Amino acid sequence: MTTSSIVWIVVVVVAAVLLVAAIAWVARNKRTEHRRVEAGDIREKAVEQSHEVGQREALADETAAKARVAQAEADAKAAQAAGLQHQAQARRTDAATARGEVNQEFERADKMDPDSQTSDAPRKGSETSGTPRGPAAGMQGPPSMPRAG
């Protein structure tokens, strides 16, 4: 082989290597640019999704706040109901005591009244019915006493 042939072979080999290197460099640059574009698209979608997720988080926070308000209102209503139940029980107790005192007064009046039909017998239903019997049964307020005279 002659020197010029060897030089041409070396030149062709170097040219081929340079061509392969250039093709590889261009391919790598295209791949890198493609990845940059793809990463940019992914970032844009992530920004959009981040905004949507932020809205969902805000909605969840708002709903949780409404739930806390509703729970506080329910707790206040429960406390109010318990207070009213306690007040009602106290009033029932007071009313029962007053009813017992009124019934005792009726019994005392019946014992004192010579015209009373139940002067010695205990009142029927005085402890269970809660309403007076006798002449005042249909009246509102205390019974009227006969006038002496």
PAMARVEX-730417 format. One record per residue: chain; residue in one letter; x, y, z of N, C-alpha, C, CB in turn; residue number from 1. Coordinates in nm, 4 decimals, decimal comma, always signed. Glycine has a CB too. Layout:
<rs>
R chaine residu     n_px     n_py     n_pz    ca_px    ca_py    ca_pz     c_px     c_py     c_pz    cb_px    cb_py    cb_pz num
R      A      A        X        Y        Z        X        Y        Z        X        Y        Z        X        Y        Z NUM
...
</rs>
This chain:
<rs>
R chaine residu     n_px     n_py     n_pz    ca_px    ca_py    ca_pz     c_px     c_py     c_pz    cb_px    cb_py    cb_pz num
R      A      M  +0,0831  -0,1150  +0,0000  +0,0000  +0,0000  +0,0000  +0,0885  +0,1224  +0,0000  -0,0951  -0,0009  +0,1186   1
R      A      T  +0,0370  +0,2132  -0,0616  +0,1173  +0,3332  -0,0760  +0,0808  +0,4299  +0,0351  +0,0969  +0,3979  -0,2151   2
R      A      T  +0,1635  +0,5237  +0,0518  +0,1463  +0,6222  +0,1576  +0,0204  +0,7036  +0,1321  +0,2694  +0,7144  +0,1672   3
R      A      S  -0,0030  +0,7369  +0,0095  -0,1219  +0,8175  -0,0176  -0,2493  +0,7377  +0,0104  -0,1211  +0,8669  -0,1632   4
R      A      S  -0,2472  +0,6094  -0,0102  -0,3636  +0,5275  +0,0198  -0,3865  +0,5238  +0,1706  -0,3459  +0,3847  -0,0363   5
R      A      I  -0,2777  +0,5114  +0,2426  -0,2897  +0,5070  +0,3890  -0,3410  +0,6418  +0,4388  -0,1525  +0,4720  +0,4559   6
R      A      V  -0,2912  +0,7483  +0,3805  -0,3369  +0,8813  +0,4199  -0,4862  +0,8939  +0,3884  -0,2548  +0,9928  +0,3471   7
R      A      W  -0,5253  +0,8468  +0,2687  -0,6681  +0,8556  +0,2341  -0,7518  +0,7690  +0,3273  -0,6912  +0,8129  +0,0876   8
R      A      I  -0,7065  +0,6577  +0,3656  -0,7809  +0,5701  +0,4581  -0,7915  +0,6390  +0,5945  -0,7107  +0,4297  +0,4721   9
R      A      V  -0,6801  +0,6967  +0,6392  -0,6807  +0,7657  +0,7685  -0,7743  +0,8857  +0,7617  -0,5372  +0,8106  +0,8085  10
R      A      V  -0,7698  +0,9595  +0,6502  -0,8570  +1,0761  +0,6341  -1,0037  +1,0311  +0,6321  -0,8217  +1,1538  +0,5035  11
R      A      V  -1,0323  +0,9238  +0,5621  -1,1710  +0,8746  +0,5544  -1,2150  +0,8260  +0,6930  -1,1841  +0,7590  +0,4484  12
R      A      V  -1,1270  +0,7547  +0,7634  -1,1617  +0,7051  +0,8966  -1,1841  +0,8234  +0,9906  -1,0503  +0,6113  +0,9519  13
R      A      V  -1,0944  +0,9227  +0,9853  -1,1098  +1,0406  +1,0718  -1,2371  +1,1141  +1,0336  -0,9864  +1,1354  +1,0607  14
R      A      A  -1,2671  +1,1252  +0,9066  -1,3881  +1,1922  +0,8616  -1,5111  +1,1148  +0,9090  -1,3885  +1,2064  +0,7077  15
R      A      A  -1,5044  +0,9814  +0,9019  -1,6164  +0,8986  +0,9475  -1,6358  +0,9147  +1,0980  -1,5927  +0,7498  +0,9119  16
R      A      V  -1,5239  +0,9139  +1,1704  -1,5328  +0,9309  +1,3167  -1,5911  +1,0678  +1,3488  -1,3928  +0,9146  +1,3837  17
R      A      L  -1,5427  +1,1718  +1,2765  -1,5944  +1,3067  +1,2990  -1,7431  +1,3146  +1,2625  -1,5138  +1,4095  +1,2169  18
R      A      L  -1,7810  +1,2459  +1,1540  -1,9212  +1,2452  +1,1128  -2,0076  +1,1754  +1,2180  -1,9369  +1,1758  +0,9760  19
R      A      V  -1,9619  +1,0603  +1,2692  -2,0363  +0,9874  +1,3731  -2,0437  +1,0726  +1,4995  -1,9692  +0,8495  +1,4038  20
R      A      A  -1,9338  +1,1391  +1,5345  -1,9325  +1,2256  +1,6536  -2,0277  +1,3416  +1,6352  -1,7905  +1,2778  +1,6824  21
R      A      A  -2,0287  +1,4001  +1,5148  -2,1180  +1,5124  +1,4882  -2,2642  +1,4678  +1,4953  -2,0874  +1,5739  +1,3504  22
R      A      I  -2,2932  +1,3500  +1,4391  -2,4310  +1,2976  +1,4436  -2,4700  +1,2699  +1,5884  -2,4445  +1,1675  +1,3575  23
R      A      A  -2,3792  +1,2124  +1,6654  -2,4074  +1,1836  +1,8070  -2,4301  +1,3128  +1,8842  -2,2916  +1,1033  +1,8707  24
R      A      W  -2,3475  +1,4157  +1,8525  -2,3610  +1,5442  +1,9222  -2,4953  +1,6095  +1,8892  -2,2448  +1,6389  +1,8842  25
R      A      V  -2,5347  +1,6070  +1,7645  -2,6628  +1,6643  +1,7226  -2,7780  +1,5867  +1,7868  -2,6757  +1,6628  +1,5677  26
R      A      A  -2,7681  +1,4537  +1,7877  -2,8744  +1,3718  +1,8469  -2,8874  +1,4015  +1,9968  -2,8460  +1,2209  +1,8241  27
R      A      R  -2,7718  +1,4139  +2,0620  -2,7748  +1,4428  +2,2056  -2,8361  +1,5807  +2,2320  -2,6324  +1,4356  +2,2650  28
R      A      N  -2,8010  +1,6788  +2,1509  -2,8580  +1,8125  +2,1655  -3,0090  +1,8112  +2,1427  -2,7911  +1,9096  +2,0680  29
R      A      K  -3,0527  +1,7348  +2,0409  -3,1965  +1,7252  +2,0145  -3,2674  +1,6574  +2,1317  -3,2229  +1,6471  +1,8833  30
R      A      R  -3,2074  +1,5505  +2,1838  -3,2667  +1,4792  +2,2977  -3,2727  +1,5711  +2,4202  -3,1852  +1,3506  +2,3303  31
R      A      T  -3,1656  +1,6466  +2,4423  -3,1614  +1,7393  +2,5555  -3,2683  +1,8478  +2,5397  -3,0211  +1,8035  +2,5679  32
R      A      E  -3,2772  +1,9021  +2,4190  -3,3785  +2,0058  +2,3943  -3,5198  +1,9492  +2,4100  -3,3609  +2,0658  +2,2529  33
R      A      H  -3,5395  +1,8269  +2,3607  -3,6696  +1,7609  +2,3742  -3,7034  +1,7421  +2,5223  -3,6699  +1,6240  +2,3006  34
R      A      R  -3,6064  +1,7008  +2,6017  -3,6288  +1,6830  +2,7452  -3,6590  +1,8163  +2,8132  -3,5067  +1,6171  +2,8104  35
R      A      R  -3,5918  +1,9227  +2,7702  -3,6204  +2,0552  +2,8269  -3,7646  +2,0954  +2,7984  -3,5235  +2,1612  +2,7699  36
R      A      V  -3,8065  +2,0747  +2,6730  -3,9437  +2,1096  +2,6359  -4,0426  +2,0241  +2,7148  -3,9657  +2,0912  +2,4837  37
R      A      E  -4,0166  +1,8948  +2,7219  -4,1048  +1,8045  +2,7947  -4,1096  +1,8419  +2,9430  -4,0582  +1,6588  +2,7777  38
R      A      A  -3,9950  +1,8748  +3,0016  -3,9917  +1,9176  +3,1430  -4,0692  +2,0469  +3,1606  -3,8457  +1,9361  +3,1921  39
R      A      G  -4,0595  +2,1379  +3,0652  -4,1362  +2,2625  +3,0718  -4,2857  +2,2358  +3,0679  -4,0971  +2,3552  +2,9571  40
R      A      D  -4,3284  +2,1450  +2,9803  -4,4697  +2,1082  +2,9727  -4,5170  +2,0478  +3,1053  -4,4932  +2,0087  +2,8572  41
R      A      I  -4,4340  +1,9599  +3,1599  -4,4693  +1,8968  +3,2878  -4,4811  +2,0034  +3,3969  -4,3634  +1,7898  +3,3277  42
R      A      R  -4,3881  +2,1000  +3,3972  -4,3939  +2,2079  +3,4965  -4,5205  +2,2920  +3,4806  -4,2701  +2,2976  +3,4849  43
R      A      E  -4,5575  +2,3223  +3,3554  -4,6798  +2,3998  +3,3315  -4,8023  +2,3255  +3,3836  -4,6961  +2,4298  +3,1814  44
R      A      K  -4,8095  +2,1957  +3,3544  -4,9221  +2,1146  +3,4041  -4,9207  +2,1100  +3,5564  -4,9162  +1,9708  +3,3464  45
R      A      A  -4,8001  +2,0982  +3,6146  -4,7896  +2,0938  +3,7604  -4,8350  +2,2257  +3,8220  -4,6456  +2,0623  +3,8030  46
R      A      V  -4,8034  +2,3383  +3,7562  -4,8483  +2,4686  +3,8059  -5,0011  +2,4753  +3,8020  -4,7863  +2,5843  +3,7220  47
R      A      E  -5,0622  +2,4292  +3,6925  -5,2079  +2,4273  +3,6820  -5,2681  +2,3381  +3,7894  -5,2514  +2,3795  +3,5430  48
R      A      Q  -5,2104  +2,2189  +3,8052  -5,2606  +2,1259  +3,9062  -5,2407  +2,1825  +4,0464  -5,1906  +1,9897  +3,8936  49
R      A      S  -5,1287  +2,2519  +4,0664  -5,1032  +2,3131  +4,1964  -5,2109  +2,4158  +4,2284  -4,9641  +2,3787  +4,1993  50
R      A      H  -5,2522  +2,4917  +4,1296  -5,3591  +2,5898  +4,1489  -5,4900  +2,5182  +4,1847  -5,3777  +2,6767  +4,0210  51
R      A      E  -5,5221  +2,4114  +4,1117  -5,6440  +2,3354  +4,1392  -5,6379  +2,2723  +4,2777  -5,6654  +2,2268  +4,0323  52
R      A      V  -5,5209  +2,2187  +4,3130  -5,5053  +2,1573  +4,4454  -5,5200  +2,2643  +4,5539  -5,3671  +2,0857  +4,4575  53
R      A      G  -5,4655  +2,3824  +4,5283  -5,4822  +2,4929  +4,6232  -5,6287  +2,5270  +4,6446  -5,4074  +2,6162  +4,5744  54
R      A      Q  -5,7055  +2,5276  +4,5357  -5,8496  +2,5537  +4,5468  -5,9179  +2,4437  +4,6264  -5,9137  +2,5656  +4,4072  55
R      A      R  -5,8792  +2,3194  +4,6025  -5,9374  +2,2078  +4,6778  -5,9021  +2,2189  +4,8258  -5,8885  +2,0727  +4,6213  56
R      A      E  -5,7777  +2,2558  +4,8543  -5,7365  +2,2725  +4,9944  -5,8150  +2,3856  +5,0601  -5,5847  +2,3008  +5,0035  57
R      A      A  -5,8349  +2,4939  +4,9868  -5,9128  +2,6060  +5,0407  -6,0567  +2,5630  +5,0674  -5,9102  +2,7259  +4,9433  58
R      A      L  -6,1137  +2,4853  +4,9755  -6,2495  +2,4358  +4,9942  -6,2559  +2,3423  +5,1150  -6,2985  +2,3633  +4,8674  59
R      A      A  -6,1558  +2,2562  +5,1295  -6,1517  +2,1659  +5,2447  -6,1389  +2,2451  +5,3746  -6,0347  +2,0664  +5,2314  60
R      A      D  -6,0554  +2,3490  +5,3748  -6,0407  +2,4333  +5,4939  -6,1717  +2,5044  +5,5268  -5,9284  +2,5365  +5,4733  61
R      A      E  -6,2385  +2,5543  +5,4227  -6,3657  +2,6229  +5,4431  -6,4706  +2,5272  +5,5000  -6,4155  +2,6838  +5,3109  62
R      A      T  -6,4749  +2,4061  +5,4448  -6,5702  +2,3061  +5,4931  -6,5400  +2,2689  +5,6376  -6,5671  +2,1807  +5,4040  63
R      A      A  -6,4121  +2,2543  +5,6702  -6,3739  +2,2226  +5,8077  -6,4138  +2,3358  +5,9021  -6,2224  +2,1963  +5,8169  64
R      A      A  -6,3979  +2,4594  +5,8576  -6,4380  +2,5737  +5,9403  -6,5896  +2,5733  +5,9620  -6,3935  +2,7068  +5,8746  65
R      A      K  -6,6652  +2,5440  +5,8566  -6,8106  +2,5362  +5,8704  -6,8489  +2,4241  +5,9673  -6,8771  +2,5134  +5,7326  66
R      A      A  -6,7771  +2,3129  +5,9581  -6,8047  +2,2012  +6,0491  -6,7764  +2,2418  +6,1939  -6,7199  +2,0777  +6,0106  67
R      A      R  -6,6673  +2,3163  +6,2160  -6,6364  +2,3615  +6,3517  -6,7444  +2,4570  +6,4030  -6,4984  +2,4301  +6,3553  68
R      A      V  -6,7924  +2,5453  +6,3162  -6,8987  +2,6383  +6,3562  -7,0257  +2,5606  +6,3892  -6,9264  +2,7424  +6,2441  69
R      A      A  -7,0607  +2,4658  +6,3034  -7,1812  +2,3853  +6,3268  -7,1681  +2,3052  +6,4563  -7,2069  +2,2902  +6,2077  70
R      A      Q  -7,0489  +2,2510  +6,4824  -7,0262  +2,1749  +6,6056  -7,0387  +2,2665  +6,7272  -6,8869  +2,1072  +6,6032  71
R      A      A  -6,9842  +2,3873  +6,7164  -6,9940  +2,4823  +6,8273  -7,1399  +2,5201  +6,8523  -6,9099  +2,6086  +6,7982  72
R      A      E  -7,2147  +2,5422  +6,7438  -7,3568  +2,5733  +6,7589  -7,4313  +2,4562  +6,8216  -7,4190  +2,6091  +6,6231  73
R      A      A  -7,3986  +2,3347  +6,7774  -7,4635  +2,2164  +6,8342  -7,4289  +2,2022  +6,9826  -7,4213  +2,0892  +6,7569  74
R      A      D  -7,3043  +2,2275  +7,0180  -7,2645  +2,2203  +7,1585  -7,3385  +2,3254  +7,2408  -7,1124  +2,2392  +7,1725  75
R      A      A  -7,3510  +2,4463  +7,1837  -7,4233  +2,5524  +7,2545  -7,5701  +2,5151  +7,2706  -7,4104  +2,6864  +7,1795  76
R      A      K  -7,6302  +2,4595  +7,1656  -7,7704  +2,4179  +7,1738  -7,7870  +2,3050  +7,2751  -7,8218  +2,3734  +7,0354  77
R      A      A  -7,6912  +2,2121  +7,2784  -7,6988  +2,1028  +7,3749  -7,6881  +2,1566  +7,5169  -7,5882  +1,9994  +7,3486  78
R      A      A  -7,5989  +2,2530  +7,5377  -7,5856  +2,3138  +7,6700  -7,7134  +2,3888  +7,7072  -7,4642  +2,4092  +7,6740  79
R      A      Q  -7,7705  +2,4595  +7,6099  -7,8947  +2,5312  +7,6347  -8,0073  +2,4323  +7,6676  -7,9324  +2,6179  +7,5124  80
R      A      A  -8,0143  +2,3225  +7,5930  -8,1176  +2,2220  +7,6183  -8,1000  +2,1608  +7,7569  -8,1134  +2,1120  +7,5105  81
R      A      A  -7,9766  +2,1328  +7,7949  -7,9520  +2,0770  +7,9278  -7,9942  +2,1767  +8,0354  -7,8030  +2,0395  +7,9446  82
R      A      G  -7,9649  +2,3038  +8,0149  -8,0067  +2,4055  +8,1109  -8,1576  +2,4154  +8,1207  -7,9492  +2,5399  +8,0733  83
R      A      L  -8,2241  +2,4109  +8,0056  -8,3702  +2,4168  +8,0059  -8,4308  +2,2930  +8,0726  -8,4230  +2,4304  +7,8627  84
R      A      Q  -8,3706  +2,1762  +8,0501  -8,4191  +2,0552  +8,1162  -8,4030  +2,0661  +8,2676  -8,3444  +1,9316  +8,0635  85
R      A      H  -8,2889  +2,1201  +8,3089  -8,2654  +2,1390  +8,4519  -8,3672  +2,2375  +8,5093  -8,1211  +2,1891  +8,4774  86
R      A      Q  -8,3905  +2,3464  +8,4366  -8,4870  +2,4473  +8,4800  -8,6278  +2,3864  +8,4861  -8,4847  +2,5697  +8,3844  87
R      A      A  -8,6637  +2,3066  +8,3864  -8,7953  +2,2428  +8,3845  -8,8104  +2,1478  +8,5028  -8,8168  +2,1671  +8,2522  88
R      A      Q  -8,7055  +2,0718  +8,5326  -8,7117  +1,9796  +8,6461  -8,7270  +2,0568  +8,7773  -8,5855  +1,8907  +8,6506  89
R      A      A  -8,6532  +2,1682  +8,7894  -8,6658  +2,2492  +8,9107  -8,8075  +2,3060  +8,9219  -8,5614  +2,3640  +8,9108  90
R      A      R  -8,8641  +2,3492  +8,8096  -9,0006  +2,4033  +8,8127  -9,1028  +2,2936  +8,8438  -9,0347  +2,4703  +8,6782  91
R      A      R  -9,0790  +2,1711  +8,7921  -9,1687  +2,0589  +8,8245  -9,1652  +2,0302  +8,9739  -9,1293  +1,9320  +8,7448  92
R      A      T  -9,0444  +2,0324  +9,0288  -9,0295  +2,0075  +9,1721  -9,1014  +2,1152  +9,2521  -8,8807  +2,0022  +9,2114  93
R      A      D  -9,0826  +2,2422  +9,2134  -9,1509  +2,3526  +9,2812  -9,3025  +2,3389  +9,2674  -9,1042  +2,4881  +9,2244  94
R      A      A  -9,3484  +2,3035  +9,1478  -9,4925  +2,2897  +9,1251  -9,5492  +2,1751  +9,2088  -9,5218  +2,2661  +8,9753  95
R      A      A  -9,4754  +2,0633  +9,2165  -9,5226  +1,9497  +9,2954  -9,5301  +1,9877  +9,4429  -9,4303  +1,8277  +9,2760  96
R      A      T  -9,4304  +2,0625  +9,4897  -9,4317  +2,1075  +9,6295  -9,5507  +2,2002  +9,6524  -9,2987  +2,1796  +9,6660  97
R      A      A  -9,5714  +2,2937  +9,5598  -9,6843  +2,3862  +9,5727  -9,8168  +2,3119  +9,5670  -9,6794  +2,4927  +9,4628  98
R      A      R  -9,8251  +2,2115  +9,4774  -9,9492  +2,1332  +9,4674  -9,9755  +2,0603  +9,5979  -9,9416  +2,0324  +9,3504  99
R      A      G  -9,8716  +2,0047  +9,6587  -9,8883  +1,9376  +9,7880  -9,9363  +2,0333  +9,8946  -9,7580  +1,8736  +9,8318 100
R      A      E  -9,8812  +2,1550  +9,8957  -9,9241  +2,2547  +9,9939 -10,0695  +2,2948  +9,9717  -9,8340  +2,3784  +9,9872 101
R      A      V -10,1079  +2,3135  +9,8451 -10,2465  +2,3486  +9,8136 -10,3398  +2,2364  +9,8572 -10,2630  +2,3769  +9,6624 102
R      A      N -10,3029  +2,1131  +9,8278 -10,3869  +1,9992  +9,8676 -10,3987  +1,9913 +10,0195 -10,3292  +1,8672  +9,8121 103
R      A      Q -10,2915  +2,0229 +10,0911 -10,2986  +2,0248 +10,2371 -10,3944  +2,1331 +10,2852 -10,1590  +2,0469 +10,2974 104
R      A      E -10,3917  +2,2475 +10,2171 -10,4845  +2,3554 +10,2538 -10,6287  +2,3129 +10,2291 -10,4528  +2,4837 +10,1742 105
R      A      F -10,6532  +2,2434 +10,1147 -10,7883  +2,1926 +10,0901 -10,8304  +2,0949 +10,1994 -10,7960  +2,1244  +9,9526 106
R      A      E -10,7404  +2,0057 +10,2369 -10,7719  +1,9088 +10,3415 -10,7986  +1,9795 +10,4746 -10,6572  +1,8075 +10,3570 107
R      A      R -10,7198  +2,0791 +10,5055 -10,7382  +2,1551 +10,6298 -10,8732  +2,2267 +10,6274 -10,6228  +2,2576 +10,6497 108
R      A      A -10,9040  +2,2854 +10,5089 -11,0334  +2,3534 +10,4970 -11,1476  +2,2541 +10,5085 -11,0429  +2,4291 +10,3640 109
R      A      D -11,1333  +2,1353 +10,4485 -11,2374  +2,0327 +10,4572 -11,2576  +1,9864 +10,6009 -11,2022  +1,9133 +10,3684 110
R      A      K -11,1500  +1,9773 +10,6762 -11,1599  +1,9336 +10,8157 -11,2276  +2,0401 +10,9017 -11,0205  +1,9014 +10,8718 111
R      A      M -11,2052  +2,1650 +10,8673 -11,2636  +2,2739 +10,9456 -11,4087  +2,2988 +10,9100 -11,1842  +2,4006 +10,9257 112
R      A      D -11,4473  +2,2715 +10,7869 -11,5820  +2,3021 +10,7377 -11,6798  +2,1970 +10,7881 -11,5845  +2,3086 +10,5825 113
R      A      P -11,7790  +2,2376 +10,8636 -11,8762  +2,1395 +10,9128 -11,9672  +2,0865 +10,8020 -11,9607  +2,2014 +11,0228 114
R      A      D -11,9791  +2,1609 +10,6907 -12,0657  +2,1175 +10,5802 -11,9929  +2,0308 +10,4792 -12,1241  +2,2377 +10,5100 115
R      A      S -11,8650  +2,0133 +10,4955 -11,7882  +1,9371 +10,3978 -11,8248  +1,7907 +10,4050 -11,6383  +1,9554 +10,4201 116
R      A      Q -11,8406  +1,7301 +10,2880 -11,8754  +1,5882 +10,2821 -11,7528  +1,5012 +10,3085 -11,9366  +1,5533 +10,1456 117
R      A      T -11,6361  +1,5555 +10,2921 -11,5132  +1,4761 +10,3075 -11,4332  +1,5231 +10,4282 -11,4266  +1,4850 +10,1803 118
R      A      S -11,5070  +1,5637 +10,5351 -11,4377  +1,6220 +10,6491 -11,3421  +1,5243 +10,7153 -11,5374  +1,6712 +10,7499 119
R      A      D -11,3751  +1,3942 +10,7233 -11,2863  +1,2981 +10,7878 -11,2161  +1,2058 +10,6895 -11,3635  +1,2161 +10,8861 120
R      A      A -11,2684  +1,1951 +10,5688 -11,2101  +1,1049 +10,4689 -11,1035  +1,1784 +10,3888 -11,3196  +1,0488 +10,3745 121
R      A      P -10,9947  +1,1129 +10,3553 -10,8929  +1,1784 +10,2728 -10,9462  +1,2028 +10,1322 -10,7642  +1,0934 +10,2672 122
R      A      R -10,8947  +1,3052 +10,0684 -10,9386  +1,3393  +9,9323 -10,8998  +1,2296  +9,8358 -10,8783  +1,4734  +9,8867 123
R      A      K -10,9891  +1,1953  +9,7496 -10,9593  +1,0962  +9,6467 -10,8770  +1,1627  +9,5378 -11,0897  +1,0343  +9,5881 124
R      A      G -10,7657  +1,1000  +9,5035 -10,6848  +1,1496  +9,3928 -10,6064  +1,2750  +9,4241 -10,7712  +1,1753  +9,2765 125
R      A      S -10,6001  +1,3167  +9,5500 -10,5309  +1,4415  +9,5800 -10,3823  +1,4316  +9,5547 -10,5554  +1,4814  +9,7229 126
R      A      E -10,3289  +1,3122  +9,5601 -10,1849  +1,2990  +9,5369 -10,1526  +1,2607  +9,3935 -10,1266  +1,1962  +9,6309 127
R      A      T -10,2498  +1,2123  +9,3179 -10,2191  +1,1671  +9,1824 -10,2760  +1,2565  +9,0749 -10,2698  +1,0288  +9,1626 128
R      A      S -10,3923  +1,3146  +9,0990 -10,4550  +1,3870  +8,9882 -10,3978  +1,5254  +8,9696 -10,6030  +1,3969  +9,0099 129
R      A      G -10,3618  +1,5924  +9,0787 -10,3078  +1,7262  +9,0668 -10,4143  +1,8328  +9,0496 -10,2135  +1,7318  +8,9527 130
R      A      T -10,5450  +1,7944  +9,0553 -10,6518  +1,8928  +9,0430 -10,7402  +1,8810  +9,1653 -10,7341  +1,8725  +8,9118 131
R      A      P -10,7915  +1,9918  +9,2164 -10,8769  +1,9860  +9,3350 -11,0117  +1,9260  +9,3023 -10,8951  +2,1246  +9,3948 132
R      A      R -11,0742  +1,8660  +9,4056 -11,2087  +1,8113  +9,3916 -11,3019  +1,8925  +9,4800 -11,2131  +1,6596  +9,4292 133
R      A      G -11,4240  +1,8733  +9,4648 -11,5193  +1,9431  +9,5487 -11,5726  +2,0671  +9,4804 -11,4563  +1,9797  +9,6805 134
R      A      P -11,6171  +2,1677  +9,5574 -11,6829  +2,2837  +9,4989 -11,5919  +2,3642  +9,4082 -11,7357  +2,3719  +9,6070 135
R      A      A -11,4620  +2,3633  +9,4291 -11,3716  +2,4462  +9,3502 -11,3157  +2,3740  +9,2283 -11,2583  +2,4938  +9,4363 136
R      A      A -11,3629  +2,2551  +9,1959 -11,3041  +2,1741  +9,0898 -11,3097  +2,2414  +8,9540 -11,3734  +2,0418  +9,0825 137
R      A      G -11,4137  +2,3167  +8,9257 -11,4259  +2,3774  +8,7951 -11,3811  +2,5219  +8,7914 -11,5658  +2,3681  +8,7490 138
R      A      M -11,3292  +2,5734  +8,9006 -11,2952  +2,7152  +8,9082 -11,1473  +2,7377  +8,8837 -11,3346  +2,7721  +9,0435 139
R      A      Q -11,1176  +2,8554  +8,8353 -10,9795  +2,8994  +8,8216 -10,9445  +2,9725  +8,9506 -10,9589  +2,9916  +8,6943 140
R      A      G -10,8278  +2,9508  +9,0063 -10,7855  +3,0219  +9,1255 -10,8331  +2,9527  +9,2515 -10,8361  +3,1638  +9,1224 141
R      A      P -10,8142  +3,0177  +9,3669 -10,8502  +2,9547  +9,4940 -11,0017  +2,9488  +9,5110 -10,7870  +3,0308  +9,6114 142
R      A      P -11,0486  +2,8506  +9,5884 -11,1937  +2,8415  +9,6095 -11,2402  +2,9538  +9,7024 -11,2322  +2,7028  +9,6687 143
R      A      S -11,3642  +2,9943  +9,6811 -11,4186  +3,0992  +9,7671 -11,4741  +3,0368  +9,8943 -11,5285  +3,1801  +9,6934 144
R      A      M -11,4544  +3,1041 +10,0063 -11,5017  +3,0560 +10,1356 -11,6397  +3,1186 +10,1638 -11,3990  +3,0910 +10,2497 145
R      A      P -11,7273  +3,0447 +10,2274 -11,8579  +3,1030 +10,2593 -11,8379  +3,2149 +10,3630 -11,9572  +2,9931 +10,3132 146
R      A      R -11,9164  +3,3181 +10,3500 -11,9089  +3,4311 +10,4424 -11,9922  +3,4040 +10,5665 -11,9559  +3,5603 +10,3742 147
R      A      A -11,9341  +3,4370 +10,6744 -12,0089  +3,4226 +10,7996 -12,1014  +3,5425 +10,8120 -11,9130  +3,4117 +10,9241 148
R      A      G -12,2191  +3,5166 +10,8608 -12,2981  +3,6363 +10,8735 -12,4351  +3,6137 +10,8956 -12,2861  +3,7165 +10,7627 149
</rs>
